[in-house]
Amino acid sequence: MKRALAAAAVLALAVTGCGGKQQTDSPAASGTQSCEAGEGRITIATGNSGGVYYVLGGGLAQLISNGTKLRATAAETGASVQNIQQLVAGNYDVAFSLADTAADAVRGKGSFDGKPQKIQALSRIYPNSTQVLVRTDAGINSVEDMRGKRISTGSPKSGTEVIANRLLQAAGLKDTDVQAQRLDLAKTADGMKAGTLDGLVWSGGLPTAQITDITTALKDKVKFVDITPLLPKLKQVNEVYAQGVIPAATYAQPADVPTVVVPNLLLVREDFPAGNACAITKLIFDKQAELAKIHPAAKEITKQLAPQTDPVPLHPGAKQALG
């Protein structure tokens, strides 16, 4: 089952490439009492090809296509900020996002300054761990030590970039104090292995394949940095930040690493058909075991936490599925 789903997920992603505007033909109307999806096509905005959004997004697309009348495809994207912008623009129908970026969107703050976005959530899903990995010879033991260093802050308009910039600000650093490299995860991994980067910030589920690649290739030449001393300042910016841990076994490290975690949300527009919203949300929990076979991060998706999406409103169809 795992091999079949993974192969199908890759096929779904290959078909979509980098995504594009799709038409949703579902006849279901907002407010419907039906929990059955209509017919039509939907697209899912995911993230960088080495990240968990990309892997789970492809798997979710295949589950939707197999389990409903909808035909779903998933696309690689720059992740959270871009996903929300293009979701609202109608280029995508469902989007993965970090909860802090989504909170900024509905409040019209940060990257969405003065422009509140009309989005709703299908569910809170698994949490992202903020993974700050540096070369051991770079002399970096804290975010403050990144002054003058070559640091990958993630893809432009990604949730990783949002968190990376907030970490730098919390550490008292300006944009010009760091040689920030706005790189996707694949190029970041290449740079770390080639020695053209001193460190990286990545927000993703555990484990992230390309972080595993870096730690496996470089072994004790890289180490994780504890960023939790900056958590109080981060919480002043957005209350969704919380303390978490990267277990030692995740990347074969000598000890657990305290870190900052952020929930992920699955988002739609306000006008997303309620029948589709209900059917997809229900499918996520009915088929959670299959999603967990695609990536272990899905084990942390729980129905108990699913409605906790504030300040992003929960879609009425999702409320029905979770009720």
C-alpha positions as CSV (number, residue, x, y, z in Angstrom):
1,M,0.0,0.0,0.0
2,K,2.8,2.4,0.9
3,R,4.6,1.9,-2.3
4,A,1.5,2.2,-4.4
5,L,0.4,5.4,-2.7
6,A,3.8,6.9,-2.9
7,A,4.1,6.1,-6.6
8,A,0.6,7.6,-7.2
9,A,1.6,10.7,-5.2
10,V,4.7,11.2,-7.4
11,L,2.5,10.8,-10.5
12,A,0.0,13.3,-9.3
13,L,2.8,15.8,-8.7
14,A,4.5,15.1,-12.0
15,V,1.2,15.8,-13.8
16,T,0.8,19.2,-12.2
17,G,4.4,20.5,-12.4
18,C,4.4,23.9,-10.7
19,G,0.7,24.3,-10.7
20,G,-1.7,26.6,-12.4
21,K,-5.2,27.9,-12.3
22,Q,-7.7,25.1,-12.2
23,Q,-11.5,25.1,-12.5
24,T,-13.6,23.6,-9.7
25,D,-16.7,22.2,-11.1
26,S,-18.3,20.9,-7.9
27,P,-22.0,21.8,-7.7
28,A,-22.0,21.7,-3.9
29,A,-23.1,25.0,-2.5
30,S,-21.9,26.6,0.7
31,G,-24.0,25.7,3.7
32,T,-25.1,22.3,2.3
33,Q,-25.9,19.6,4.8
34,S,-24.3,17.0,2.5
35,C,-20.9,15.6,3.4
36,E,-20.4,14.3,-0.1
37,A,-18.0,16.0,-2.5
38,G,-19.3,17.1,-5.9
39,E,-17.6,16.4,-9.2
40,G,-14.8,18.4,-10.6
41,R,-11.1,19.1,-10.3
42,I,-9.2,20.7,-7.4
43,T,-5.6,21.7,-7.0
44,I,-3.5,21.5,-3.8
45,A,-0.6,24.0,-3.2
46,T,2.1,22.2,-1.2
47,G,5.8,23.4,-0.8
48,N,9.4,22.7,-1.7
49,S,10.0,19.3,-3.3
50,G,12.1,18.0,-0.4
51,G,9.6,19.1,2.3
52,V,6.7,17.3,4.0
53,Y,4.0,19.5,2.4
54,Y,5.1,18.2,-1.0
55,V,5.0,14.6,0.1
56,L,1.8,14.7,2.0
57,G,0.1,17.0,-0.5
58,G,0.7,14.4,-3.2
59,G,-0.6,11.6,-1.0
60,L,-3.7,13.6,-0.1
61,A,-4.4,14.4,-3.7
62,Q,-4.4,10.7,-4.5
63,L,-6.6,9.8,-1.5
64,I,-9.1,12.5,-2.6
65,S,-9.1,11.2,-6.2
66,N,-9.6,7.6,-5.0
67,G,-12.1,8.4,-2.3
68,T,-14.4,11.1,-3.8
69,K,-15.8,12.2,-7.1
70,L,-13.2,15.0,-7.2
71,R,-10.0,14.7,-9.2
72,A,-7.2,16.3,-7.1
73,T,-3.7,17.2,-8.2
74,A,-0.9,18.7,-6.1
75,A,1.7,21.2,-7.1
76,E,5.2,22.2,-5.8
77,T,5.3,25.8,-4.6
78,G,7.3,28.2,-2.5
79,A,5.0,27.4,0.4
80,S,2.9,29.4,2.9
81,V,2.9,33.0,1.8
82,Q,2.8,32.2,-1.8
83,N,0.2,29.5,-1.2
84,I,-2.2,31.8,0.5
85,Q,-1.8,34.6,-2.2
86,Q,-2.4,32.1,-5.0
87,L,-5.2,30.4,-3.1
88,V,-7.1,33.7,-2.8
89,A,-6.3,34.5,-6.4
90,G,-8.0,31.3,-7.5
91,N,-4.9,29.5,-8.7
92,Y,-5.3,26.7,-6.1
93,D,-8.3,25.3,-4.2
94,V,-6.6,23.9,-1.1
95,A,-3.3,25.0,0.4
96,F,-0.9,24.0,3.1
97,S,0.3,26.8,5.4
98,L,2.0,27.5,8.7
99,A,-0.4,28.8,11.3
100,D,1.6,32.0,11.9
101,T,1.5,33.0,8.2
102,A,-2.2,32.2,8.1
103,A,-2.9,34.3,11.2
104,D,-1.0,37.2,9.5
105,A,-3.2,36.7,6.4
106,V,-6.6,36.9,8.1
107,R,-5.4,39.9,10.2
108,G,-3.8,41.7,7.3
109,K,-0.4,41.8,8.9
110,G,3.2,40.9,7.9
111,S,3.4,39.9,4.2
112,F,-0.4,40.7,3.9
113,D,-0.1,44.2,5.5
114,G,-3.4,46.1,5.2
115,K,-4.9,43.3,3.1
116,P,-6.8,40.7,5.2
117,Q,-7.3,37.5,3.2
118,K,-10.6,35.7,3.0
119,I,-9.5,32.2,3.9
120,Q,-10.8,29.5,6.2
121,A,-9.3,26.2,7.5
122,L,-10.3,22.6,6.9
123,S,-8.2,21.4,9.8
124,R,-5.2,22.0,12.0
125,I,-2.7,19.3,11.0
126,Y,0.8,18.3,12.1
127,P,3.2,20.8,13.6
128,N,6.3,22.1,11.9
129,S,9.6,22.2,13.8
130,T,12.0,25.1,13.2
131,Q,15.2,23.4,12.3
132,V,18.3,25.6,12.5
133,L,21.3,23.6,11.2
134,V,24.8,25.1,11.0
135,R,28.3,23.9,10.0
136,T,30.3,23.2,13.1
137,D,33.3,25.2,11.8
138,A,31.1,28.4,11.3
139,G,31.3,29.5,14.9
140,I,27.5,29.7,15.3
141,N,26.1,28.7,18.7
142,S,23.0,31.0,18.6
143,V,21.0,33.1,16.2
144,E,23.0,36.1,17.4
145,D,26.2,34.4,16.1
146,M,24.8,34.5,12.5
147,R,26.0,38.1,12.1
148,G,28.0,38.2,8.8
149,K,27.3,34.5,8.1
150,R,25.9,32.9,4.9
151,I,22.5,31.7,6.0
152,S,19.7,30.1,3.9
153,T,16.4,31.7,5.0
154,G,14.2,29.6,2.8
155,S,12.3,30.2,-0.5
156,P,11.0,33.7,-1.2
157,K,7.4,34.0,0.2
158,S,7.7,30.8,2.2
159,G,6.7,30.3,5.8
160,T,10.3,29.4,6.5
161,E,11.4,32.8,5.4
162,V,8.8,34.4,7.7
163,I,10.1,32.5,10.7
164,A,13.8,33.0,9.7
165,N,13.3,36.8,9.5
166,R,11.5,36.8,12.8
167,L,14.3,34.8,14.5
168,L,16.9,37.3,13.2
169,Q,14.8,40.3,14.4
170,A,14.3,38.6,17.8
171,A,18.1,38.2,18.1
172,G,18.6,41.9,17.4
173,L,19.9,41.4,13.8
174,K,19.0,43.5,10.8
175,D,18.6,42.1,7.3
176,T,22.0,43.6,6.4
177,D,23.7,41.9,9.3
178,V,23.4,38.5,7.7
179,Q,24.3,37.2,4.2
180,A,20.8,35.9,3.7
181,Q,20.3,33.4,0.9
182,R,16.7,33.0,-0.2
183,L,17.0,29.4,-1.4
184,D,14.7,26.5,-1.7
185,L,15.5,23.3,0.2
186,A,17.2,21.5,-2.6
187,K,19.7,24.4,-3.2
188,T,20.1,24.8,0.5
189,A,21.2,21.2,0.9
190,D,23.6,21.6,-2.0
191,G,25.1,24.7,-0.4
192,M,25.5,23.1,3.0
193,K,27.3,20.1,1.5
194,A,29.5,22.3,-0.8
195,G,30.4,24.7,2.0
196,T,29.0,27.8,0.4
197,L,26.5,28.2,3.3
198,D,27.3,28.5,7.0
199,G,23.8,27.5,8.1
200,L,20.1,27.3,7.4
201,V,16.7,27.8,8.8
202,W,14.0,25.4,7.8
203,S,10.4,25.0,9.1
204,G,9.1,21.5,8.4
205,G,7.8,18.2,9.7
206,L,10.0,15.6,11.2
207,P,11.9,14.1,9.5
208,T,12.5,16.3,6.4
209,A,14.3,14.2,3.8
210,Q,16.8,16.8,2.7
211,I,17.7,17.7,6.2
212,T,18.4,14.0,6.7
213,D,20.5,14.1,3.5
214,I,22.6,16.9,4.9
215,T,23.1,15.3,8.3
216,T,23.9,12.0,6.8
217,A,26.4,13.4,4.3
218,L,28.2,15.8,6.7
219,K,27.7,13.9,10.0
220,D,29.6,15.8,12.8
221,K,30.4,18.7,10.5
222,V,26.9,20.1,11.2
223,K,24.9,20.6,14.3
224,F,21.5,21.9,15.4
225,V,21.1,25.2,17.3
226,D,18.8,25.7,20.2
227,I,16.6,28.7,19.4
228,T,14.2,28.5,22.3
229,P,15.8,31.5,24.2
230,L,14.1,33.6,21.5
231,L,10.7,32.0,22.1
232,P,9.3,34.8,24.4
233,K,10.0,37.4,21.8
234,L,8.5,35.3,19.0
235,K,5.3,34.9,21.1
236,Q,5.0,38.6,21.3
237,V,4.8,38.6,17.5
238,N,2.4,35.7,17.2
239,E,0.9,33.5,20.0
240,V,1.0,30.3,17.9
241,Y,4.7,29.7,18.6
242,A,5.4,27.1,21.2
243,Q,8.3,25.0,22.5
244,G,9.0,21.6,21.1
245,V,11.9,19.2,20.5
246,I,13.7,17.5,17.7
247,P,14.3,14.0,19.1
248,A,17.9,12.8,18.7
249,A,16.9,9.8,16.7
250,T,15.2,12.0,14.0
251,Y,18.6,12.9,12.4
252,A,20.9,10.6,14.4
253,Q,22.1,13.4,16.6
254,P,23.9,13.0,20.0
255,A,21.0,14.5,22.0
256,D,17.5,16.0,21.7
257,V,17.4,19.6,20.5
258,P,14.8,22.0,22.0
259,T,13.2,24.1,19.3
260,V,10.2,26.3,18.4
261,V,7.2,24.6,16.8
262,V,4.3,26.0,14.8
263,P,1.1,24.2,13.8
264,N,0.2,23.7,10.1
265,L,-3.2,24.4,8.7
266,L,-5.0,23.1,5.6
267,L,-6.7,26.2,4.0
268,V,-9.4,27.0,1.5
269,R,-11.2,30.1,0.3
270,E,-14.4,31.2,2.1
271,D,-16.5,30.2,-0.9
272,F,-15.1,26.6,-1.1
273,P,-18.1,24.3,-1.4
274,A,-19.2,23.0,2.0
275,G,-19.8,19.4,0.7
276,N,-16.3,19.3,-0.6
277,A,-14.9,20.7,2.6
278,C,-16.8,18.2,4.7
279,A,-15.8,15.2,2.5
280,I,-12.1,16.1,2.4
281,T,-11.8,16.8,6.1
282,K,-13.6,13.5,6.9
283,L,-11.3,11.7,4.5
284,I,-8.2,13.0,6.2
285,F,-9.2,11.4,9.5
286,D,-10.7,8.3,7.9
287,K,-7.5,7.7,6.0
288,Q,-5.0,9.0,8.5
289,A,-3.2,5.7,8.7
290,E,-2.6,5.8,5.0
291,L,-1.3,9.3,5.1
292,A,1.1,8.3,7.9
293,K,2.5,5.6,5.6
294,I,3.3,8.3,3.1
295,H,5.0,10.4,5.8
296,P,5.3,9.8,9.6
297,A,4.5,13.5,10.3
298,A,0.8,12.6,9.6
299,K,0.8,10.5,12.8
300,E,0.5,13.9,14.6
301,I,-2.7,14.8,12.9
302,T,-5.4,14.4,15.5
303,K,-9.1,15.0,15.5
304,Q,-8.9,16.5,19.0
305,L,-6.6,19.4,17.8
306,A,-8.1,19.7,14.3
307,P,-10.6,22.5,15.2
308,Q,-8.0,24.6,16.9
309,T,-7.3,27.0,14.0
310,D,-7.8,30.4,15.6
311,P,-7.6,33.1,14.5
312,V,-8.3,31.5,11.1
313,P,-12.0,30.5,11.1
314,L,-12.9,26.9,10.6
315,H,-14.9,26.3,7.3
316,P,-18.5,25.3,8.0
317,G,-18.1,22.0,6.1
318,A,-15.1,21.1,8.2
319,K,-17.1,21.9,11.3
320,Q,-19.7,19.4,10.2
321,A,-17.0,16.7,9.5
322,L,-15.4,17.2,12.9
323,G,-18.6,17.6,14.9
